[in-house]
Amino acid sequence: MEQAQDNSRQISFGEAFKVWTKLGFLSFGGPAGQIALMHRMLVEERKWISNDRFLHALNYCHLLPGPEAQQLATYIGWLLHGTRGGLAAGIMFIIPGMLTVLALTLLYAGFEKVAAVQALFYGLKPAVLALVVMAVFRVAGKALKTPYLSLLAGLAFLAMFFYQAPFPAVIVAAGLLGYLGMSWCPLRFGDRCPRWLSGDSARQASTDEGGIIDLLLSRENDGRFSPTLFRSLKVLATWSMVWLGPVLLLLLLLGPEHVFSTIALFFSKLAMVTFGGAYAVLAYMAQEAVSSYGWLHPGEMLDGLALAETTPGPLIQVVQFVGFLAAFRDPGLLNPYVAGTLGALLTVWVTFAPCFLWIFLGAPYVEQLRHNRLLNGALSGITAAVVGVVLNLSLWFGLNALFAETHPTYALGATIPVPVLASADWFGLVLAAMAFLAMKFGKLGMITVLAACAGLGFLWKLLY
């Protein structure tokens, strides 16, 4: 494990850039794995940011459309070095996965077979699963400070995993219940408010100790966290043009029926409704790509998701696979591979450019509201729900990574995915258990475990 660093020093942009690059190359496992990785690297190992501030930023990112892990990295980069820090963190979170998915999609388009390449990533899934399980317990231990918050986390998990409740509805309900239990109750009833409901944390201001960012920001007063109307309008105008400028240009030059224009419009709209991550919009995107536009053949979306799941970066990178095939199969005068590559890059642009808009526009307001007593309860409720959401994603990821088939069982209106034991990947289960034990009790570093699991998985696939 890397040594924790001195909290009194500055963090240079070059040092931060190296960490963001490393994070981009190691960000496997979807949002659950990526958030766990960031928590371990930034909160536990380097002590760059306190747990409270990390969770506060995560709460905001969960309220936004788009990949919450990439937006969280952008937020923390912005806290460190302003706009250039946010750009560095957000872009480096995307690029490794983007290049990997692009390379695999080129291979897929040419041969429609990526099994040999996927063997390289096979062993990473169990290791990421072990990392996620450890993170769930660590984050839960720090975020669930009262029995009431534990109850909210449990309800959020039950609502999403068994009843497929919409992600925004879960977050809104958790915020309301958190406000009622953690803010309204102690403010209305004082000491008569049950301790199991509000706990001591409801009566005390949040203290951010141990984070380099928190200590540095407490000494600075450069106005970065003082949102103004002029600044907000400037950010809105700049990043709206960055996002939508290419879209308007394509419409003017190529017309609305051209494949590039269609890609730009469709994925720009999709970027505004992707609450809850890639899985929340996967069915809609597959239906539109297959039935409405004819970009993909039935079943190909699962191939794209397999590529996105076994490569670093946000799972929403699956849109790149769709954009590539859309342009590849309708290249016009271009070479199909050139058209496909341009289609993939265009899709990435209109998918992730809005993420920087949401962070740079909203983060100053979020920072000013960190110590608002009335909002603390709502944010505590959302934090608890996030624990349930991460647990839901972890279990979903585990079932899909380690079992080839699940059988839905229905009871009390709930849909219970029961794994079919005959379809179990027993080697993957053993590898996940070994990875967990190695990190938990053997104190092996994350990179060592990931590399070992990747090597063992590759050898297993070669032999069997």
BELMO-V286349 format. One record per residue. N is the residue number from 1. OMEGA is omega in degrees with one decimal (999 if undefined). Layout:
# BELMO-V286349
n=N omega=OMEGA
n=N omega=OMEGA
This chain:
# BELMO-V286349
n=1 omega=-179.3
n=2 omega=-176.3
n=3 omega=174.5
n=4 omega=-173.3
n=5 omega=-177.9
n=6 omega=-174.9
n=7 omega=-176.0
n=8 omega=-173.6
n=9 omega=173.9
n=10 omega=174.6
n=11 omega=-177.0
n=12 omega=178.3
n=13 omega=178.9
n=14 omega=178.5
n=15 omega=179.6
n=16 omega=-179.3
n=17 omega=177.8
n=18 omega=179.9
n=19 omega=178.7
n=20 omega=177.6
n=21 omega=178.0
n=22 omega=179.3
n=23 omega=179.9
n=24 omega=-178.6
n=25 omega=-176.6
n=26 omega=-170.9
n=27 omega=175.6
n=28 omega=168.5
n=29 omega=177.7
n=30 omega=-174.5
n=31 omega=-179.5
n=32 omega=179.7
n=33 omega=-177.3
n=34 omega=177.7
n=35 omega=177.1
n=36 omega=179.5
n=37 omega=179.4
n=38 omega=179.6
n=39 omega=-178.7
n=40 omega=-175.6
n=41 omega=-170.9
n=42 omega=-177.9
n=43 omega=-171.6
n=44 omega=-173.9
n=45 omega=-174.8
n=46 omega=-179.0
n=47 omega=179.4
n=48 omega=-174.6
n=49 omega=-179.3
n=50 omega=179.3
n=51 omega=-178.9
n=52 omega=-178.8
n=53 omega=176.3
n=54 omega=-179.1
n=55 omega=178.0
n=56 omega=177.5
n=57 omega=180.0
n=58 omega=177.6
n=59 omega=-179.3
n=60 omega=-178.0
n=61 omega=177.6
n=62 omega=178.4
n=63 omega=-173.7
n=64 omega=167.8
n=65 omega=178.5
n=66 omega=-176.7
n=67 omega=-174.3
n=68 omega=-178.1
n=69 omega=178.3
n=70 omega=179.1
n=71 omega=176.2
n=72 omega=176.4
n=73 omega=178.3
n=74 omega=-179.8
n=75 omega=-177.9
n=76 omega=175.0
n=77 omega=177.3
n=78 omega=177.2
n=79 omega=-177.1
n=80 omega=-169.7
n=81 omega=176.5
n=82 omega=-174.8
n=83 omega=-178.8
n=84 omega=176.8
n=85 omega=177.4
n=86 omega=177.9
n=87 omega=-179.4
n=88 omega=-178.3
n=89 omega=-177.2
n=90 omega=-178.1
n=91 omega=-179.0
n=92 omega=174.1
n=93 omega=-175.0
n=94 omega=-166.0
n=95 omega=-178.9
n=96 omega=178.7
n=97 omega=-179.8
n=98 omega=-179.5
n=99 omega=-179.9
n=100 omega=179.2
n=101 omega=178.9
n=102 omega=179.8
n=103 omega=-179.6
n=104 omega=178.5
n=105 omega=174.2
n=106 omega=177.5
n=107 omega=-179.9
n=108 omega=-178.7
n=109 omega=-178.3
n=110 omega=-173.7
n=111 omega=-177.0
n=112 omega=176.8
n=113 omega=-178.1
n=114 omega=-176.0
n=115 omega=-178.6
n=116 omega=179.6
n=117 omega=-179.5
n=118 omega=177.5
n=119 omega=178.2
n=120 omega=-176.1
n=121 omega=-173.6
n=122 omega=-176.2
n=123 omega=-178.6
n=124 omega=-176.9
n=125 omega=178.5
n=126 omega=179.5
n=127 omega=178.1
n=128 omega=177.9
n=129 omega=177.7
n=130 omega=178.9
n=131 omega=-179.4
n=132 omega=-179.7
n=133 omega=177.5
n=134 omega=-177.9
n=135 omega=179.5
n=136 omega=-179.6
n=137 omega=-179.1
n=138 omega=-178.6
n=139 omega=179.1
n=140 omega=-179.2
n=141 omega=-178.6
n=142 omega=-174.6
n=143 omega=-175.1
n=144 omega=-171.9
n=145 omega=179.0
n=146 omega=175.2
n=147 omega=-179.9
n=148 omega=178.6
n=149 omega=175.4
n=150 omega=177.5
n=151 omega=178.5
n=152 omega=177.8
n=153 omega=178.9
n=154 omega=179.5
n=155 omega=178.1
n=156 omega=178.6
n=157 omega=-179.5
n=158 omega=-177.6
n=159 omega=-175.4
n=160 omega=-173.8
n=161 omega=-174.9
n=162 omega=-175.7
n=163 omega=178.0
n=164 omega=179.4
n=165 omega=178.6
n=166 omega=-177.6
n=167 omega=179.9
n=168 omega=179.9
n=169 omega=178.8
n=170 omega=-178.4
n=171 omega=179.5
n=172 omega=179.3
n=173 omega=-179.8
n=174 omega=177.5
n=175 omega=179.5
n=176 omega=179.6
n=177 omega=176.9
n=178 omega=177.8
n=179 omega=-177.9
n=180 omega=-176.1
n=181 omega=-171.5
n=182 omega=-179.5
n=183 omega=-175.1
n=184 omega=-176.9
n=185 omega=179.2
n=186 omega=178.0
n=187 omega=-177.7
n=188 omega=-173.6
n=189 omega=177.2
n=190 omega=-177.6
n=191 omega=177.4
n=192 omega=176.3
n=193 omega=-175.7
n=194 omega=-179.8
n=195 omega=-179.7
n=196 omega=-178.0
n=197 omega=-173.8
n=198 omega=-179.3
n=199 omega=179.1
n=200 omega=-175.9
n=201 omega=-180.0
n=202 omega=-177.1
n=203 omega=-175.1
n=204 omega=174.9
n=205 omega=179.7
n=206 omega=178.0
n=207 omega=-179.4
n=208 omega=-179.0
n=209 omega=171.5
n=210 omega=-179.0
n=211 omega=178.4
n=212 omega=179.1
n=213 omega=-177.0
n=214 omega=179.8
n=215 omega=-180.0
n=216 omega=-178.4
n=217 omega=178.3
n=218 omega=-179.9
n=219 omega=-175.2
n=220 omega=175.4
n=221 omega=-175.5
n=222 omega=177.7
n=223 omega=-177.0
n=224 omega=-177.4
n=225 omega=177.1
n=226 omega=-176.4
n=227 omega=176.5
n=228 omega=179.0
n=229 omega=-179.7
n=230 omega=-179.7
n=231 omega=-178.1
n=232 omega=179.4
n=233 omega=179.0
n=234 omega=178.9
n=235 omega=-179.5
n=236 omega=-178.9
n=237 omega=-176.3
n=238 omega=-173.1
n=239 omega=171.0
n=240 omega=177.9
n=241 omega=176.8
n=242 omega=-177.3
n=243 omega=-170.0
n=244 omega=178.7
n=245 omega=177.7
n=246 omega=179.4
n=247 omega=179.1
n=248 omega=179.9
n=249 omega=178.1
n=250 omega=178.8
n=251 omega=-178.8
n=252 omega=-174.3
n=253 omega=-172.7
n=254 omega=-177.1
n=255 omega=-173.8
n=256 omega=-176.5
n=257 omega=-179.5
n=258 omega=-175.3
n=259 omega=179.3
n=260 omega=177.3
n=261 omega=179.9
n=262 omega=177.1
n=263 omega=-177.3
n=264 omega=-178.9
n=265 omega=-176.1
n=266 omega=-176.5
n=267 omega=171.0
n=268 omega=176.8
n=269 omega=-179.1
n=270 omega=-179.0
n=271 omega=-177.8
n=272 omega=-176.2
n=273 omega=-176.8
n=274 omega=173.4
n=275 omega=179.2
n=276 omega=174.3
n=277 omega=-172.5
n=278 omega=-176.1
n=279 omega=-176.9
n=280 omega=-176.7
n=281 omega=-174.5
n=282 omega=-177.7
n=283 omega=179.2
n=284 omega=-179.0
n=285 omega=179.5
n=286 omega=-179.8
n=287 omega=-179.2
n=288 omega=-177.2
n=289 omega=-177.8
n=290 omega=-171.0
n=291 omega=-173.3
n=292 omega=-174.0
n=293 omega=-178.6
n=294 omega=-178.7
n=295 omega=-175.4
n=296 omega=170.6
n=297 omega=178.8
n=298 omega=178.5
n=299 omega=-177.5
n=300 omega=178.4
n=301 omega=177.4
n=302 omega=175.8
n=303 omega=178.1
n=304 omega=178.3
n=305 omega=177.4
n=306 omega=177.1
n=307 omega=-177.7
n=308 omega=-178.7
n=309 omega=-175.3
n=310 omega=178.0
n=311 omega=178.3
n=312 omega=177.1
n=313 omega=-177.8
n=314 omega=177.5
n=315 omega=179.4
n=316 omega=173.8
n=317 omega=176.5
n=318 omega=177.6
n=319 omega=179.3
n=320 omega=176.9
n=321 omega=-179.8
n=322 omega=-179.7
n=323 omega=178.3
n=324 omega=-176.7
n=325 omega=178.2
n=326 omega=-179.3
n=327 omega=179.3
n=328 omega=-177.0
n=329 omega=175.4
n=330 omega=-170.0
n=331 omega=-176.1
n=332 omega=-179.1
n=333 omega=-176.5
n=334 omega=169.0
n=335 omega=-176.2
n=336 omega=-178.7
n=337 omega=175.4
n=338 omega=179.0
n=339 omega=179.1
n=340 omega=178.8
n=341 omega=177.3
n=342 omega=177.4
n=343 omega=178.6
n=344 omega=180.0
n=345 omega=177.3
n=346 omega=179.2
n=347 omega=177.9
n=348 omega=-178.0
n=349 omega=-174.3
n=350 omega=177.1
n=351 omega=-171.9
n=352 omega=178.0
n=353 omega=177.9
n=354 omega=-178.7
n=355 omega=178.2
n=356 omega=176.3
n=357 omega=-177.9
n=358 omega=-176.2
n=359 omega=-175.8
n=360 omega=178.7
n=361 omega=-171.7
n=362 omega=-173.6
n=363 omega=178.5
n=364 omega=177.8
n=365 omega=179.3
n=366 omega=179.1
n=367 omega=-180.0
n=368 omega=-177.9
n=369 omega=-174.5
n=370 omega=-176.0
n=371 omega=175.6
n=372 omega=-172.0
n=373 omega=-178.3
n=374 omega=-178.6
n=375 omega=-177.0
n=376 omega=-179.2
n=377 omega=178.8
n=378 omega=179.5
n=379 omega=175.9
n=380 omega=177.4
n=381 omega=178.2
n=382 omega=177.1
n=383 omega=178.2
n=384 omega=179.0
n=385 omega=178.8
n=386 omega=176.4
n=387 omega=177.4
n=388 omega=179.1
n=389 omega=179.3
n=390 omega=176.4
n=391 omega=177.4
n=392 omega=179.0
n=393 omega=-179.5
n=394 omega=-179.4
n=395 omega=177.0
n=396 omega=-179.7
n=397 omega=-179.7
n=398 omega=179.9
n=399 omega=-177.7
n=400 omega=-179.5
n=401 omega=-171.1
n=402 omega=178.3
n=403 omega=-179.9
n=404 omega=-175.4
n=405 omega=172.2
n=406 omega=-178.5
n=407 omega=-179.5
n=408 omega=175.3
n=409 omega=-174.6
n=410 omega=178.4
n=411 omega=177.1
n=412 omega=179.1
n=413 omega=-178.3
n=414 omega=173.8
n=415 omega=-175.1
n=416 omega=178.5
n=417 omega=-178.9
n=418 omega=-178.7
n=419 omega=175.6
n=420 omega=-173.6
n=421 omega=-179.7
n=422 omega=-179.2
n=423 omega=-175.8
n=424 omega=171.7
n=425 omega=-172.8
n=426 omega=176.9
n=427 omega=177.1
n=428 omega=177.5
n=429 omega=178.8
n=430 omega=-179.6
n=431 omega=177.9
n=432 omega=179.0
n=433 omega=179.0
n=434 omega=179.2
n=435 omega=178.8
n=436 omega=-178.9
n=437 omega=-178.9
n=438 omega=-179.8
n=439 omega=-175.4
n=440 omega=-173.8
n=441 omega=177.8
n=442 omega=178.1
n=443 omega=176.2
n=444 omega=-179.9
n=445 omega=-177.6
n=446 omega=-177.8
n=447 omega=178.4
n=448 omega=-178.7
n=449 omega=179.0
n=450 omega=-179.6
n=451 omega=-179.6
n=452 omega=179.9
n=453 omega=178.1
n=454 omega=178.8
n=455 omega=179.0
n=456 omega=179.1
n=457 omega=179.2
n=458 omega=178.0
n=459 omega=179.0
n=460 omega=179.5
n=461 omega=177.5
n=462 omega=-176.9
n=463 omega=-174.6
n=464 omega=999
